[in-house]
Amino acid sequence: MSKPLPTTVRTHFTALRMLLVLTVILGIAYPLLVTGVSQVAFSDKANGSIVKSDGKAIGSSLLGQNYNLPKKAPSDSTTGADPKEDPVPDPKWFQPRPSAAGTGYDGSSSGASNLGPNSDDLLKLVNDRRAAAAQLDGVDPASVPADALTASGSGLDPHISVAYAKEQINRVAKERNLPVDTVAKLVDKYTEGRSLGFLGQEGVNVVLLNKALAQEK
């Protein structure tokens, strides 16, 4: 009879076999199963909820984006100086809530600003945003909704409140030469109810709303 392997060696061989078995099950079979089920049952969500227009991807319904005027080239400046770097909102589009820390909805930079309620920087930022939103929409600064002044926890939320969407209706309709009722109906159409019927508040997905707006003539 051959001499049995030492206990330490046999233990290591057992551990190695378990590692290989679990790698196949949990590292290959399970991910393939989950991926296959998600692609069959929830293909759109599994692939990032991509929003397309004329077959071209224009964003994701899960991720906000900016709607700003193109930056001017230095050659467009009458003084020859570099143009202002601050982005200017395009009045033809519904504007989203601010992105956190000026990340521009970069998915790799998700997070809040970490400024507390007693922060002077936060107070200045809110006041600046209030003044800018009121000027853009032609409303009383006191009526500007809170979500136009602060970013979401992730800084990437594509939704705005119904109040903020309605505040922008007149401005968007005027800039696009559309009837106010037409724009208002789009806001109503893209207003989403509370999660599970009772969590959170109603909201409007700006990405989907602006896509529909672009199709209006």
C-alpha positions as CSV (number, residue, x, y, z in Angstrom):
1,M,0.0,0.0,0.0
2,S,1.1,3.5,-0.8
3,K,1.8,5.7,2.1
4,P,-1.1,8.2,2.7
5,L,-0.3,11.8,2.2
6,P,0.4,14.0,5.2
7,T,-2.6,15.6,6.8
8,T,-1.4,19.1,5.9
9,V,-1.1,18.2,2.2
10,R,-4.5,16.5,2.1
11,T,-6.0,19.6,3.8
12,H,-4.5,21.9,1.1
13,F,-5.7,19.6,-1.7
14,T,-9.2,19.7,-0.2
15,A,-9.1,23.5,0.0
16,L,-7.9,23.8,-3.6
17,R,-10.7,21.6,-4.8
18,M,-13.3,23.7,-2.9
19,L,-11.7,26.8,-4.4
20,L,-12.0,25.5,-7.9
21,V,-15.6,24.3,-7.4
22,L,-16.8,27.6,-5.8
23,T,-15.0,29.6,-8.5
24,V,-16.9,27.7,-11.2
25,I,-20.2,28.0,-9.4
26,L,-20.0,31.6,-8.0
27,G,-17.5,33.1,-10.4
28,I,-18.8,31.7,-13.7
29,A,-22.2,29.9,-13.5
30,Y,-24.0,32.3,-11.1
31,P,-23.0,35.5,-12.9
32,L,-24.0,34.0,-16.2
33,L,-27.3,32.9,-14.8
34,V,-28.0,36.4,-13.3
35,T,-26.9,38.2,-16.5
36,G,-29.0,35.9,-18.6
37,V,-32.2,36.4,-16.5
38,S,-31.7,40.2,-16.4
39,Q,-31.2,40.4,-20.1
40,V,-34.3,38.4,-20.8
41,A,-36.6,39.9,-18.1
42,F,-35.2,43.4,-17.6
43,S,-33.1,44.1,-20.7
44,D,-33.5,47.9,-20.7
45,K,-32.7,48.3,-17.0
46,A,-29.8,45.8,-17.2
47,N,-28.2,47.8,-19.9
48,G,-28.4,51.2,-18.1
49,S,-31.9,52.5,-19.1
50,I,-30.4,54.1,-22.1
51,V,-32.5,56.9,-23.7
52,K,-32.3,57.0,-27.5
53,S,-33.5,59.4,-30.1
54,D,-33.5,58.4,-33.8
55,G,-31.6,55.3,-32.8
56,K,-28.8,57.3,-31.1
57,A,-28.1,57.2,-27.4
58,I,-28.6,60.6,-25.8
59,G,-28.4,59.7,-22.2
60,S,-29.8,57.5,-19.4
61,S,-33.1,57.9,-17.6
62,L,-31.2,57.2,-14.4
63,L,-28.6,60.0,-14.8
64,G,-29.1,63.7,-15.0
65,Q,-27.3,65.9,-17.6
66,N,-26.7,69.5,-18.2
67,Y,-28.5,71.6,-20.8
68,N,-26.3,74.6,-21.3
69,L,-25.5,76.9,-24.2
70,P,-22.3,76.0,-26.0
71,K,-19.2,77.8,-24.7
72,K,-17.9,80.6,-26.9
73,A,-14.5,80.2,-28.6
74,P,-11.9,82.8,-27.7
75,S,-12.2,84.1,-31.3
76,D,-15.8,85.0,-30.6
77,S,-14.8,87.4,-27.9
78,T,-14.8,91.1,-28.9
79,T,-12.0,91.8,-26.4
80,G,-9.8,88.9,-27.4
81,A,-9.9,87.7,-23.8
82,D,-10.8,84.2,-22.9
83,P,-14.6,83.7,-22.6
84,K,-16.3,83.2,-19.2
85,E,-15.9,79.6,-18.1
86,D,-19.1,79.4,-16.1
87,P,-21.8,77.4,-18.0
88,V,-24.9,79.3,-19.1
89,P,-28.2,77.4,-19.0
90,D,-29.9,77.1,-22.4
91,P,-33.4,78.7,-21.9
92,K,-34.9,76.4,-24.5
93,W,-34.6,73.4,-22.2
94,F,-36.0,72.4,-18.8
95,Q,-33.1,72.7,-16.4
96,P,-32.2,69.9,-13.9
97,R,-31.4,70.4,-10.3
98,P,-27.7,71.3,-9.6
99,S,-25.1,68.6,-9.7
100,A,-23.0,68.2,-6.6
101,A,-19.7,70.0,-6.4
102,G,-19.9,71.0,-10.1
103,T,-19.2,67.6,-11.4
104,G,-21.6,68.0,-14.3
105,Y,-23.3,64.7,-13.6
106,D,-20.1,62.7,-14.0
107,G,-21.1,59.2,-13.0
108,S,-17.7,58.6,-11.5
109,S,-18.0,61.5,-9.2
110,S,-21.2,60.7,-7.4
111,G,-21.7,62.3,-4.0
112,A,-22.9,65.3,-2.0
113,S,-21.0,68.5,-1.3
114,N,-20.7,67.7,2.4
115,L,-21.5,71.3,3.2
116,G,-23.5,71.5,6.5
117,P,-26.5,73.8,7.2
118,N,-24.2,76.3,9.0
119,S,-21.8,76.6,6.2
120,D,-21.3,80.1,4.8
121,D,-20.2,78.5,1.5
122,L,-23.5,76.6,1.2
123,L,-25.6,79.7,2.1
124,K,-23.8,81.7,-0.7
125,L,-24.2,78.9,-3.1
126,V,-28.0,78.6,-2.4
127,N,-28.5,82.4,-2.7
128,D,-26.5,82.5,-6.0
129,R,-28.6,79.6,-7.4
130,R,-31.8,81.2,-6.2
131,A,-31.0,84.5,-7.9
132,A,-29.9,82.7,-11.2
133,A,-33.0,80.5,-11.3
134,A,-35.3,83.5,-10.6
135,Q,-33.7,85.5,-13.3
136,L,-33.8,82.7,-15.9
137,D,-37.5,81.9,-15.3
138,G,-38.6,85.4,-14.6
139,V,-40.1,84.7,-11.2
140,D,-39.9,86.0,-7.6
141,P,-36.8,84.6,-5.9
142,A,-38.9,83.6,-2.9
143,S,-40.9,81.2,-5.1
144,V,-38.0,79.2,-6.4
145,P,-38.4,75.5,-5.2
146,A,-35.8,74.0,-2.9
147,D,-34.6,71.4,-5.5
148,A,-33.4,74.2,-7.8
149,L,-31.1,75.4,-5.0
150,T,-29.5,72.1,-3.8
151,A,-28.1,69.0,-5.3
152,S,-29.5,65.5,-4.6
153,G,-27.6,63.2,-2.3
154,S,-25.9,61.5,-5.3
155,G,-25.6,64.7,-7.3
156,L,-26.8,62.7,-10.3
157,D,-30.6,62.6,-9.9
158,P,-32.4,63.2,-13.3
159,H,-35.6,64.2,-11.5
160,I,-36.9,67.6,-10.4
161,S,-40.0,68.5,-8.4
162,V,-43.3,69.1,-10.2
163,A,-43.1,72.7,-8.8
164,Y,-39.8,73.4,-10.4
165,A,-40.9,71.9,-13.7
166,K,-44.0,74.1,-13.7
167,E,-41.9,77.1,-12.9
168,Q,-40.0,76.6,-16.1
169,I,-43.1,76.0,-18.4
170,N,-43.6,79.7,-19.5
171,R,-39.9,80.3,-20.2
172,V,-39.5,77.1,-22.3
173,A,-42.8,77.7,-24.2
174,K,-41.7,81.3,-25.0
175,E,-38.2,80.3,-26.2
176,R,-39.6,77.5,-28.4
177,N,-42.6,79.4,-29.7
178,L,-44.9,76.7,-28.4
179,P,-48.3,77.0,-26.8
180,V,-48.0,77.0,-23.0
181,D,-50.7,74.3,-22.8
182,T,-48.6,72.0,-25.0
183,V,-45.5,72.3,-22.8
184,A,-47.7,71.9,-19.6
185,K,-49.2,68.7,-21.0
186,L,-45.7,67.3,-21.5
187,V,-44.8,68.1,-17.9
188,D,-48.0,66.2,-16.8
189,K,-47.1,63.3,-19.1
190,Y,-43.7,62.9,-17.7
191,T,-44.6,63.4,-14.0
192,E,-43.8,60.2,-12.1
193,G,-45.7,59.1,-9.0
194,R,-44.2,58.2,-5.6
195,S,-42.1,55.1,-5.4
196,L,-44.4,52.1,-4.5
197,G,-47.2,54.6,-4.2
198,F,-46.1,56.1,-0.9
199,L,-42.4,56.7,-0.8
200,G,-40.9,60.2,-1.6
201,Q,-42.7,62.8,-3.8
202,E,-43.8,63.1,-7.4
203,G,-41.1,64.1,-9.8
204,V,-40.4,64.9,-13.4
205,N,-37.6,63.2,-15.3
206,V,-35.8,66.0,-17.1
207,V,-34.0,63.8,-19.5
208,L,-37.2,62.1,-20.8
209,L,-39.1,65.4,-20.7
210,N,-36.5,67.2,-22.8
211,K,-36.4,64.4,-25.3
212,A,-40.1,64.7,-25.8
213,L,-39.7,68.5,-26.0
214,A,-37.2,68.2,-28.8
215,Q,-39.8,66.3,-30.9
216,E,-42.4,69.0,-30.6
217,K,-42.6,71.3,-33.7
